[in-house]
C-alpha cells in the first residue's frame, strides 16, 4: 500500500486515545530482571524507568501529513519531565500534522541506577527510532521523515544519536534491522554531553534553541550549531535574550518570543519539506505552483 493510501485510510478511523508500547516487550537488554517493575510518578515527573516505552500521540487524521517526531523529555537523567517536555511538546507537533511519540528512557542518575547515559539511555532512543520505522504503516508515518526532539538531558541523547557514531551491534529482532539514524533533529537547551560531535559530517539537519543566559546549555547549543555549519549540515539556531534554562514549550516566563518559539520550529519543519508527503513535492529544480 502506498503512503498516500495509508493516510487516506487513517481518515476513516476514529480518534485514538494515547497508547504506550514497551520498546522491548521481553525486557530491555540489561534490564530483564526489572522487567514490568512499576514506574514512579510524582507531580507529573516520572522515574524508576526500567522498561523504555513510547507513548503515541497521533495528529488529527484530517491534517496528518506523515511526519513523525520522537520527543525526548529532560530531567537531568534523574527523572523525566514527562508532561511539560513530553506531552505538551507532542501536542504542539500534532497541531502541525506531526504524529509524536514520547519516549520514556532509562535514567542513569536515578537513585540506585546502574545504567549509563551513553550505553543504555542512548540505546533506548536508537531503539525508539527503529520502532517507529518498523511500525510506520500502522500510524500513517513516512519512515523517511522521522525526527527526534530532545529537551536538556533529552537533547544530550539527541546529539549522541544524531551527531555521534553508533556502537556496532548485532540485530536482536526485526525492529533492530531498521536504521536508527533520524532524518532531522531538534535540540531544546541541550546538555553538554555529546558536544563536540564526533560525526558532524553527514549529521541530519538541525534546529537548535536555547536561552542566552543558560550557563549549562547555551554553550553546547552554540558550539554544536557552529560545528554542524562548518561540516556543511543545514542548521538553524535561536538564542533568546535574557532567558535561562527550562522554558519548555513556552509555558514558563512572560517573554512573548518564548511563547512563540514552537512556531519557529514549525516554520523550520515546513521550510525543510518535512511537513509535505514526498509524493506531493515538485521535482528538484522545479518551483512549486
ABEGO torsion letter per residue (X at the ends): XBAAAAAAAAAABBBBBBBBBBABAAEBBGAAAABGBBBBBBGGBBBGBABBBBBBBBBBAAABAGBBBBBBBBGGGABBBAAAABAAAAAAAAAAGBBBBBBBBBBAABBGBABBAAAAAAAAAAAAAAAAAAAAAAAGBBAABBBBBBBEAAAAAAAAAAABBBBBBBBABAAAABBABBABBBBBGBBABGOBBABABGBBBBBBBBBAABAAAAAAAAAAAAAAAAAGBBBBBBBBBGBBBGAEAGABEABAAAAAAAAAAAAAAAAAGAABBAAABBBBGBBBX
